[in-house]
């Protein structure tokens, strides 16, 4: 069994209150100290999610740094390894406010940092001696501090940033 790996991944994500889903992509590293448990670390770029209408629009991009514990279940073969996962993420969230919101609320574009937690499941497949793939689905619980004022700001403050993500990755194993 491989003891770790590194590679690239891409996926789709959608925040609960976002108008549309967005893409995520990045790099990852895995370390499997024992057969039934592994650590999965990743750095991603999550493309822009839009909240609100054309005039009162908030766009948010994020750069999550994630650490997950993967709990491997016995699979049908030694090559296919289903897993459950849980972990934490540190998010750099970049807010881009529409000009109307900036002038009405007196806010400026900003970057905030916050933590989130996630749960999920997936499977890793060892395709060749030094090559593997994985797929996973996870749900993240995120509550960024938005520090805004006014009635509209209350509405923005209550946006639900929790998100579902579906991801596929390619790994070089060692």
C-alpha positions as CSV (number, residue, x, y, z in Angstrom):
1,X,0.0,0.0,0.0
2,X,1.3,3.5,-0.8
3,X,2.3,5.6,2.2
4,X,1.4,8.9,0.6
5,X,1.3,11.0,-2.5
6,X,0.9,14.4,-4.1
7,X,-1.0,15.8,-7.0
8,X,-3.7,18.1,-8.4
9,X,-7.4,18.2,-8.2
10,X,-10.4,20.1,-9.5
11,X,-14.1,20.3,-8.6
12,X,-17.4,22.1,-8.4
13,X,-18.6,23.9,-5.3
14,X,-21.8,25.8,-4.5
15,X,-22.4,27.9,-1.4
16,X,-26.0,27.6,0.0
17,X,-27.0,31.1,-0.9
18,X,-24.9,31.6,-4.1
19,X,-26.6,32.4,-7.4
20,X,-24.4,29.8,-9.2
21,X,-21.9,27.1,-8.5
22,X,-18.2,27.8,-8.9
23,X,-15.0,25.9,-9.8
24,X,-12.3,24.9,-7.4
25,X,-8.8,23.6,-8.3
26,X,-5.5,23.2,-6.5
27,X,-2.8,20.9,-5.2
28,X,-2.8,18.3,-2.5
29,X,-0.5,16.0,-0.4
30,X,-1.4,12.8,1.4
31,X,0.3,10.9,4.2
32,X,-1.0,7.5,5.3
33,X,0.8,6.5,8.5
34,X,-1.4,3.4,9.0
35,X,-3.6,1.4,6.6
36,X,-6.9,2.7,8.0
37,X,-6.1,6.4,8.5
38,X,-4.5,9.1,6.3
39,X,-4.0,12.9,6.3
40,X,-5.0,14.9,3.2
41,X,-3.8,18.5,3.0
42,X,-4.7,20.8,0.1
43,X,-4.6,24.4,-1.1
44,X,-7.2,25.6,-3.5
45,X,-8.5,28.5,-5.5
46,X,-12.3,28.8,-5.5
47,X,-13.6,30.9,-8.3
48,X,-16.1,33.7,-7.8
49,X,-19.5,33.1,-6.2
50,X,-22.1,35.9,-6.6
51,X,-24.7,36.9,-4.0
52,X,-27.5,39.4,-4.6
53,X,-28.9,41.1,-7.7
54,X,-27.1,43.1,-10.4
55,X,-27.1,46.4,-8.4
56,X,-26.6,45.0,-4.8
57,X,-24.0,42.4,-5.7
58,X,-21.4,40.8,-3.5
59,X,-18.8,38.6,-5.3
60,X,-16.7,36.3,-3.1
61,X,-13.6,34.3,-4.1
62,X,-11.7,32.2,-1.6
63,X,-8.4,30.4,-1.1
64,X,-9.0,27.6,1.3
65,X,-6.2,25.7,3.0
66,X,-7.6,22.4,4.2
67,X,-6.5,19.5,6.4
68,X,-8.7,16.4,6.5
69,X,-8.5,13.1,8.3
70,X,-9.5,10.2,6.0
71,X,-10.8,7.1,7.7
72,X,-10.4,4.2,5.2
73,X,-13.0,1.5,5.1
74,X,-12.4,-2.1,3.8
75,X,-13.0,-2.0,0.1
76,X,-14.0,-4.7,-2.4
77,X,-10.3,-4.9,-3.6
78,X,-7.0,-3.6,-2.1
79,X,-6.9,-1.1,-5.0
80,X,-10.2,0.6,-4.2
81,X,-10.3,2.3,-0.8
82,X,-13.6,4.0,0.2
83,X,-13.2,6.6,3.0
84,X,-15.1,8.9,5.3
85,X,-13.4,12.3,6.1
86,X,-13.6,15.1,8.5
87,X,-11.4,18.2,8.9
88,X,-10.9,21.9,9.2
89,X,-10.1,24.7,6.7
90,X,-8.6,28.1,6.9
91,X,-10.3,30.4,4.3
92,X,-9.1,33.6,2.8
93,X,-12.3,35.1,1.5
94,X,-12.0,38.1,-0.9
95,X,-15.2,40.2,-1.1
96,X,-15.8,42.4,-4.2
97,X,-18.8,44.8,-3.5
98,X,-20.7,46.4,-6.3
99,X,-20.3,50.2,-6.7
100,X,-23.9,50.7,-5.4
101,X,-23.2,48.8,-2.2
102,X,-19.8,50.6,-1.7
103,X,-21.4,54.0,-2.0
104,X,-24.6,53.2,0.0
105,X,-22.9,51.3,2.8
106,X,-19.5,53.0,2.8
107,X,-17.8,49.6,2.5
108,X,-14.8,48.7,0.4
109,X,-13.6,45.5,-1.1
110,X,-11.8,43.4,1.5
111,X,-10.3,40.2,2.5
112,X,-11.3,38.3,5.6
113,X,-9.9,35.1,7.1
114,X,-12.0,32.5,8.8
115,X,-12.2,28.9,9.7
116,X,-14.6,26.2,8.6
117,X,-15.2,22.5,9.3
118,X,-16.1,19.8,6.8
119,X,-17.4,16.3,6.6
120,X,-17.6,14.0,3.6
121,X,-16.9,10.7,1.9
122,X,-15.1,9.4,-1.2
123,X,-12.9,6.7,-2.6
124,X,-9.3,6.4,-3.7
125,X,-8.3,4.1,-6.5
126,X,-4.7,2.8,-6.9
127,X,-4.5,2.5,-10.7
128,X,-0.8,1.7,-11.2
129,X,2.3,1.2,-9.0
130,X,2.8,5.0,-8.6
131,X,-0.5,6.5,-9.9
132,X,-3.9,6.9,-8.3
133,X,-7.1,8.9,-8.5
134,X,-9.7,9.9,-5.9
135,X,-13.2,11.4,-5.9
136,X,-14.9,12.9,-2.9
137,X,-17.9,14.9,-1.8
138,X,-17.9,17.1,1.2
139,X,-20.0,19.7,3.0
140,X,-18.2,22.7,4.6
141,X,-19.6,24.7,7.5
142,X,-18.2,28.3,7.1
143,X,-19.2,31.4,9.0
144,X,-17.0,34.3,7.9
145,X,-17.0,37.6,9.9
146,X,-18.4,40.1,7.5
147,X,-18.3,43.3,9.7
148,X,-21.0,45.4,7.9
149,X,-23.6,47.9,9.0
150,X,-27.1,49.0,7.9
151,X,-30.3,47.0,7.1
152,X,-28.9,45.7,3.7
153,X,-25.7,44.7,5.5
154,X,-27.8,42.6,7.9
155,X,-29.1,40.7,4.9
156,X,-25.6,40.3,3.6
157,X,-24.3,39.3,7.0
158,X,-26.8,36.4,7.1
159,X,-25.8,34.9,3.8
160,X,-25.2,31.2,4.1
161,X,-21.6,30.4,3.0
162,X,-21.9,26.7,3.9
163,X,-21.1,24.8,0.7
164,X,-21.1,21.4,-1.0
165,X,-18.0,20.4,-3.0
166,X,-17.5,17.5,-5.5
167,X,-13.8,16.9,-6.3
168,X,-11.7,14.6,-8.5
169,X,-7.9,14.3,-8.0
170,X,-4.9,12.7,-9.6
171,X,-2.0,11.6,-7.4
172,X,1.6,10.4,-7.8
173,X,2.1,7.8,-5.1
174,X,5.2,6.9,-3.0
